Amino acid sequence: MPVLFWIVPVAGVLAVLFVLWLARNVLKHDSGTPKMKEIGDMIFQGAWAFLKRQYSTIAIFSIVIAIVIGVLVGVLGGSGGEAENSYTGFAIAWRTSVAFLVGAACSAIAGFVGMYIAVKSNVRCAAAAQKSLREAVNVALRGGGVAGFLITALSLIGVTAIFFAFGGYNEPEIAPHLIIGFGFGASFVALFAQLGGGIYTKAADVGADLVGKVESGIPEDDPRNPAVIADLVGDNVGDCAGRGADLFESTAAESIGAMILGIAAYLVTKNIVWILFPLVVRGFGMIASMIGLISVKTKESENPMSALNRGYYVSLILAVVGLFISVYFLFNSELHGKEMWFFAAGLVGIVASVIVVFVTQYYTEFRFRPVRDIAEASKTGPATNIIAGMSVGFETTFATALIIGVSLILSYWFGTQTGVEGAGVFGTAVATMGMLMTCPYILTMDTFGPITDNANGINEMAGAGPEVRRITDKLDAVGNTTKALTKGYALVSAGLAAFLLFQAYLDQVSFIKTGEPGGYPLVDLARIEVFVGALLAAMVVFLFSAMSVKAVGKTASKIIEEVRRQFRADPEILNPKDPSKPHKPDYARAVDITARAGLREMIAPGLLPILAPVIIGLVFRWLGYEAPMVVAGFLMVGTIVGIMMASFMNNGGGAWDNAKKMIEDNQLKDEKGNVLGKKTAAHAAAVVGDTIGDPLKDTAGPSLHVLIKLLATVTLVLAPLFVG
Amino acid sequence: MPVLFWIVPVAGVLAVLFVLWLARNVLKHDSGTPKMKEIGDMIFQGAWAFLKRQYSTIAIFSIVIAIVIGVLVGVLGGSGGEAENSYTGFAIAWRTSVAFLVGAACSAIAGFVGMYIAVKSNVRCAAAAQKSLREAVNVALRGGGVAGFLITALSLIGVTAIFFAFGGYNEPEIAPHLIIGFGFGASFVALFAQLGGGIYTKAADVGADLVGKVESGIPEDDPRNPAVIADLVGDNVGDCAGRGADLFESTAAESIGAMILGIAAYLVTKNIVWILFPLVVRGFGMIASMIGLISVKTKESENPMSALNRGYYVSLILAVVGLFISVYFLFNSELHGKEMWFFAAGLVGIVASVIVVFVTQYYTEFRFRPVRDIAEASKTGPATNIIAGMSVGFETTFATALIIGVSLILSYWFGTQTGVEGAGVFGTAVATMGMLMTCPYILTMDTFGPITDNANGINEMAGAGPEVRRITDKLDAVGNTTKALTKGYALVSAGLAAFLLFQAYLDQVSFIKTGEPGGYPLVDLARIEVFVGALLAAMVVFLFSAMSVKAVGKTASKIIEEVRRQFRADPEILNPKDPSKPHKPDYARAVDITARAGLREMIAPGLLPILAPVIIGLVFRWLGYEAPMVVAGFLMVGTIVGIMMASFMNNGGGAWDNAKKMIEDNQLKDEKGNVLGKKTAAHAAAVVGDTIGDPLKDTAGPSLHVLIKLLATVTLVLAPLFVG
């Protein structure tokens, strides 16, 4: 075991201690006036109730899936047949099932704890804003840090622990294959967390807006609207829990994939560093992110985004140093200087993560042309606004594809320059790990988003003064930016990881067939069955998008019905006879109805990407085709199309959102130079665009990141079925 | 030469005579009142001016491209190098250039003549409607027949003639490779025709609506709107000329691709039927379609769609008979009964074309759930309408992918059952040819659409009586259906053909390298360069969609400016002081401005799919990768994504359109049972949806069909560049 490996447990333990310190720090903050406390409690209860219900559903599914995997892989996966070896039959089946449950459980724990602190932080952030901007930033950032660091730490500790539990010390060349269930468990939970949360949050948002703002003419976040708490709950369960589960699974699955790819070199060199490298890099990344977070000091007068960015740059620089140390100390004795090509490959990933930030800003901020075009198009009504936004969304795929494509080609080439056989793919794995090094920090910034969004809503509902509102408004805007950046980051990292996960799948197929890596047949797109598999994969991405968008619509209609019912049942909710004693709407019921409907609607789109590759694989196996290759084609083209659609949806949605904000900021003028602001036709048109963008950017788009990785993990785990 | 081959020239000559007869028949009809004549003349002049300008641009581009191909392929394509043979260097370069120009010219001639008659038919159809429905259907159908049969006949005659001109009689194994330029010429013209026409038609439509209906509150097709003639012109240049060029290129490129695939069997058997088969099948298809068209007899009381459908079924049955005869007489002596597997493969194509019709109807008619869902969603405003429509559009990819996937697998399998080596791919070619047999009839029905649409507009502008309006209204609705069906047909045939065109490309690469078929390396998606090529292909489809949608917006803004300018310059256009002497707007100027802007905007998206594969191929060649395989990956995944996006756009757009029509037909009711018709908020919401769907279904979507095939032909032609 190389000495440097100890960075992994050290970083893991440090991260957990850091999380405890952050949590204590946040919780000891004052939670404001009784009114704020009351609102905060309602959000907490709503979010908690949703999570409990959601994770109960997920738990049941998980147990069923664990059993199904065990049986299917055990029985169909070559047990007792010719191909029987450590990678087939019951040898792998029970371990995969156990790893699956552990992965699912870790993801759930991380989600729960992160959420708990986030929902406790929002009201404290709102209260802190009454003191100073700096204080409010601190609370939100530390609250976000609990989620960010706990999630990544549990992923690092979980993968490491199960690796050693399944014999990684004695048989490091076999253990990575046995723990792929962990990645599948993580992506399974992530898909349902993101889908359920995404459907909930956007249904509540759209529903509250349509029935509140449009039908009844009351402002956003007005306490008379029964759906207003559901809307605030939604920000937590969608952005916070959903994205957390997404990146938990990214870090887990991609570490495991990279470890599998390291086996080939291990078998030649008998040097375990090839397998442990991803964990070491992530250990350094954890520490770099921790220091970055601690270094954030907000000046009272500055834009808080600048302070967050400074912390990010600190993390990035330290990550580069950590990467250098890892590469040098792990590989120098073997590669004698050529290991620096791996350092270059890792840099590609780090640079890619920075470029993503700029590109996302270009496409979604109204300083730049794309959003301005959409705002201009709003002058001629909603139709032209939407056509313009769709065009911008489609256009963003250009940058996304170019960043991913160039990063892959470059890091692969750097890998090959080491002269080690098969190191090209390992180069792309190093790039992916490089990109993921700052994940704890990114995730912290992401969770900052829903905390400040909620803080702003709480202040609005509690009737805070204008100075306080100004602070939380500003933080809310920063939160919107960090949420958009995280989505870009999550997407590009998924794209970068895709290639290494394919290769891991192909290695897995090869191991099952021959007990050795690299013996897989080619994935020949010119074969009819591979081509048809690829075509069906593209279709699954579109169908998934259709189902998840439609789920938002269906759930929203349930909320609308409930709000209308409450308004009818008690007209004094809207127009109290005695304004000092307003009738309170039944928030909890609205929350509950949204939760039930949202969870019901998440099931069909959630099962699609799990069942589709399995059915296609088994049907083609039954037809007598080379099923593992069909599934590989399915996986690769599904990934490509998923990345493109997610880029369209995330960035298009963000652009629509900010085109509306640009008009609300009075930045749009008509031909004669008059400002077109709120309550103009142009604003109404932009609101329509924003409403359309919402389910795209917060439900379907982010779920597609998870879908991409789920396709990879489900095919990895079920590879024995297809080989047969 | 097999005796049965004579069906090809016979069918070609018959079709030309048939076209002359149809044209004479249409032209001798009365062209109505002086007012109708005047309007008809304006449309004719506008369409003619646009076409002249459009084809001048295309002609210049074509000549440049012909020279560039000649030079590039001649110099870079292995001339004088090791690989030099009949498929490389100047040997292929000059022939490709000449074939390119001939293909482009044939497409242009077919487009011009078809358009000429279509624009002469509209006013005659309007006049015939004053006599009877039957008479009006006859005029529209015969006018459409001129386009339908001339286009397919020129494609059949053109391919045959150039095949023999380039030595097909003596060296049938080489000639198909030399004529691929013909297919590229055809798809080159088709892309610009479809893009230019599509941009023009939707910009005029959206522009006329926004500035007329929305800003000035005047009804559709009101003579006071300066853009109204441009709108009517647009229907002709978009739907008629564009789709005609699309299917000209389908039939040409797919015949050539199928002929290339036949070479492998020819080399073994020395039996030329393998190469001539596609032409023979199309000859029979031509005759089947002719008899089908002649058989159409409309009863005065029935829905004209039923009459058209009866004619279609006649064509289908005769096509099946023709297919049987072709297969039996060409292959029986060699395959002794096993040739019936090819008959089965051909049936797959014919059945697929029928299923497409039903699926398209399911997704776009308001008898069924999808459109009803969109109409229901309109009740809560434009945002929910658009979300619902987008979801339906995404969902339609399911049926599209399934039809194409199952047809490919089945026809491939039938092909392999003949026991001939490599006959699986030939099976998919037979299926494609089977599907294309009824193309002349389908194209006739398609051109029926813009003729009846125009006839309806002319009657509106000329102030015809309600009974006449009722007839042209009915015909217009039938035309909308036939236009939607043709798009579905064109898309699925493009998808079905895609696989045969890939294989032709791979054969071409193999011939260039080795002088023999089947020697191509595999298209291994697991190689990083192929994967990145595939990723970039998906991106190109999205970017192309972005550019073509944006082009519509930009062009529409020019029209809006011009109409506003005319209204400002002469207020009496809108509100004449003496209503008996209205001031006429300057229609010609509006037409001209739309044409200029539309043609300028078509250039960038038009060049993208031509340049992208060339640049990618050359860059990867320069980087030292196996460029032909990168391009193959690009081609295949670009096709898959193109099919999915086109399915989303065509069907989604159609569904939005008909959701609006459903509301206008008073088929939507609110909770209390009140009808929600025109001038309600639900209708306004549905109008927004329709406006968004328009550029998707009439510009970007149909252009994507062409893009798919253009990718195939441009890579086929430039294959020598990549092999190097």
Boltz contact constraints between the chains, C-beta under 6 A:
constraints:
  - contact:
      token1: [A, 210]
      token2: [B, 380]
      max_distance: 6.0
  - contact:
      token1: [A, 380]
      token2: [B, 210]
      max_distance: 6.0
  - contact:
      token1: [A, 382]
      token2: [B, 382]
      max_distance: 6.0
  - contact:
      token1: [A, 382]
      token2: [B, 688]
      max_distance: 6.0
  - contact:
      token1: [A, 383]
      token2: [B, 688]
      max_distance: 6.0
  - contact:
      token1: [A, 383]
      token2: [B, 691]
      max_distance: 6.0
  - contact:
      token1: [A, 383]
      token2: [B, 692]
      max_distance: 6.0
  - contact:
      token1: [A, 386]
      token2: [B, 692]
      max_distance: 6.0
  - contact:
      token1: [A, 387]
      token2: [B, 549]
      max_distance: 6.0
  - contact:
      token1: [A, 387]
      token2: [B, 553]
      max_distance: 6.0
  - contact:
      token1: [A, 387]
      token2: [B, 692]
      max_distance: 6.0
  - contact:
      token1: [A, 391]
      token2: [B, 546]
      max_distance: 6.0
  - contact:
      token1: [A, 391]
      token2: [B, 549]
      max_distance: 6.0
  - contact:
      token1: [A, 391]
      token2: [B, 550]
      max_distance: 6.0
  - contact:
      token1: [A, 394]
      token2: [B, 542]
      max_distance: 6.0
  - contact:
      token1: [A, 394]
      token2: [B, 545]
      max_distance: 6.0
  - contact:
      token1: [A, 394]
      token2: [B, 546]
      max_distance: 6.0
  - contact:
      token1: [A, 395]
      token2: [B, 546]
      max_distance: 6.0
  - contact:
      token1: [A, 397]
      token2: [B, 539]
      max_distance: 6.0
  - contact:
      token1: [A, 397]
      token2: [B, 542]
      max_distance: 6.0
  - contact:
      token1: [A, 398]
      token2: [B, 539]
      max_distance: 6.0
  - contact:
      token1: [A, 398]
      token2: [B, 543]
      max_distance: 6.0
  - contact:
      token1: [A, 401]
      token2: [B, 535]
      max_distance: 6.0
  - contact:
      token1: [A, 401]
      token2: [B, 536]
      max_distance: 6.0
  - contact:
      token1: [A, 401]
      token2: [B, 539]
      max_distance: 6.0
  - contact:
      token1: [A, 405]
      token2: [B, 532]
      max_distance: 6.0
  - contact:
      token1: [A, 405]
      token2: [B, 535]
      max_distance: 6.0
  - contact:
      token1: [A, 405]
      token2: [B, 536]
      max_distance: 6.0
  - contact:
      token1: [A, 408]
      token2: [B, 528]
      max_distance: 6.0
  - contact:
      token1: [A, 408]
      token2: [B, 532]
      max_distance: 6.0
  - contact:
      token1: [A, 409]
      token2: [B, 532]
      max_distance: 6.0
  - contact:
      token1: [A, 412]
      token2: [B, 528]
      max_distance: 6.0
  - contact:
      token1: [A, 506]
      token2: [B, 526]
      max_distance: 6.0
  - contact:
      token1: [A, 522]
      token2: [B, 522]
      max_distance: 6.0
  - contact:
      token1: [A, 522]
      token2: [B, 524]
      max_distance: 6.0
  - contact:
      token1: [A, 523]
      token2: [B, 524]
      max_distance: 6.0
  - contact:
      token1: [A, 523]
      token2: [B, 525]
      max_distance: 6.0
  - contact:
      token1: [A, 523]
      token2: [B, 526]
      max_distance: 6.0
  - contact:
      token1: [A, 524]
      token2: [B, 522]
      max_distance: 6.0
  - contact:
      token1: [A, 524]
      token2: [B, 523]
      max_distance: 6.0
  - contact:
      token1: [A, 525]
      token2: [B, 523]
      max_distance: 6.0
  - contact:
      token1: [A, 525]
      token2: [B, 525]
      max_distance: 6.0
  - contact:
      token1: [A, 525]
      token2: [B, 636]
      max_distance: 6.0
  - contact:
      token1: [A, 526]
      token2: [B, 506]
      max_distance: 6.0
  - contact:
      token1: [A, 526]
      token2: [B, 523]
      max_distance: 6.0
  - contact:
      token1: [A, 528]
      token2: [B, 408]
      max_distance: 6.0
  - contact:
      token1: [A, 528]
      token2: [B, 412]
      max_distance: 6.0
  - contact:
      token1: [A, 532]
      token2: [B, 405]
      max_distance: 6.0
  - contact:
      token1: [A, 532]
      token2: [B, 408]
      max_distance: 6.0
  - contact:
      token1: [A, 532]
      token2: [B, 409]
      max_distance: 6.0
  - contact:
      token1: [A, 534]
      token2: [B, 640]
      max_distance: 6.0
  - contact:
      token1: [A, 535]
      token2: [B, 401]
      max_distance: 6.0
  - contact:
      token1: [A, 535]
      token2: [B, 405]
      max_distance: 6.0
  - contact:
      token1: [A, 535]
      token2: [B, 640]
      max_distance: 6.0
  - contact:
      token1: [A, 536]
      token2: [B, 401]
      max_distance: 6.0
  - contact:
      token1: [A, 536]
      token2: [B, 405]
      max_distance: 6.0
  - contact:
      token1: [A, 538]
      token2: [B, 640]
      max_distance: 6.0
  - contact:
      token1: [A, 538]
      token2: [B, 644]
      max_distance: 6.0
  - contact:
      token1: [A, 539]
      token2: [B, 397]
      max_distance: 6.0
  - contact:
      token1: [A, 539]
      token2: [B, 398]
      max_distance: 6.0
  - contact:
      token1: [A, 539]
      token2: [B, 401]
      max_distance: 6.0
  - contact:
      token1: [A, 542]
      token2: [B, 394]
      max_distance: 6.0
  - contact:
      token1: [A, 542]
      token2: [B, 397]
      max_distance: 6.0
  - contact:
      token1: [A, 542]
      token2: [B, 644]
      max_distance: 6.0
  - contact:
      token1: [A, 543]
      token2: [B, 398]
      max_distance: 6.0
  - contact:
      token1: [A, 545]
      token2: [B, 394]
      max_distance: 6.0
  - contact:
      token1: [A, 546]
      token2: [B, 391]
      max_distance: 6.0
  - contact:
      token1: [A, 546]
      token2: [B, 394]
      max_distance: 6.0
  - contact:
      token1: [A, 546]
      token2: [B, 395]
      max_distance: 6.0
  - contact:
      token1: [A, 549]
      token2: [B, 387]
      max_distance: 6.0
  - contact:
      token1: [A, 549]
      token2: [B, 391]
      max_distance: 6.0
  - contact:
      token1: [A, 550]
      token2: [B, 391]
      max_distance: 6.0
  - contact:
      token1: [A, 553]
      token2: [B, 387]
      max_distance: 6.0
  - contact:
      token1: [A, 636]
      token2: [B, 525]
      max_distance: 6.0
  - contact:
      token1: [A, 637]
      token2: [B, 637]
      max_distance: 6.0
  - contact:
      token1: [A, 640]
      token2: [B, 534]
      max_distance: 6.0
  - contact:
      token1: [A, 640]
      token2: [B, 535]
      max_distance: 6.0
  - contact:
      token1: [A, 640]
      token2: [B, 538]
      max_distance: 6.0
  - contact:
      token1: [A, 644]
      token2: [B, 538]
      max_distance: 6.0
  - contact:
      token1: [A, 644]
      token2: [B, 542]
      max_distance: 6.0
  - contact:
      token1: [A, 688]
      token2: [B, 382]
      max_distance: 6.0
  - contact:
      token1: [A, 688]
      token2: [B, 383]
      max_distance: 6.0
  - contact:
      token1: [A, 691]
      token2: [B, 383]
      max_distance: 6.0
  - contact:
      token1: [A, 692]
      token2: [B, 383]
      max_distance: 6.0
  - contact:
      token1: [A, 692]
      token2: [B, 386]
      max_distance: 6.0
  - contact:
      token1: [A, 692]
      token2: [B, 387]
      max_distance: 6.0
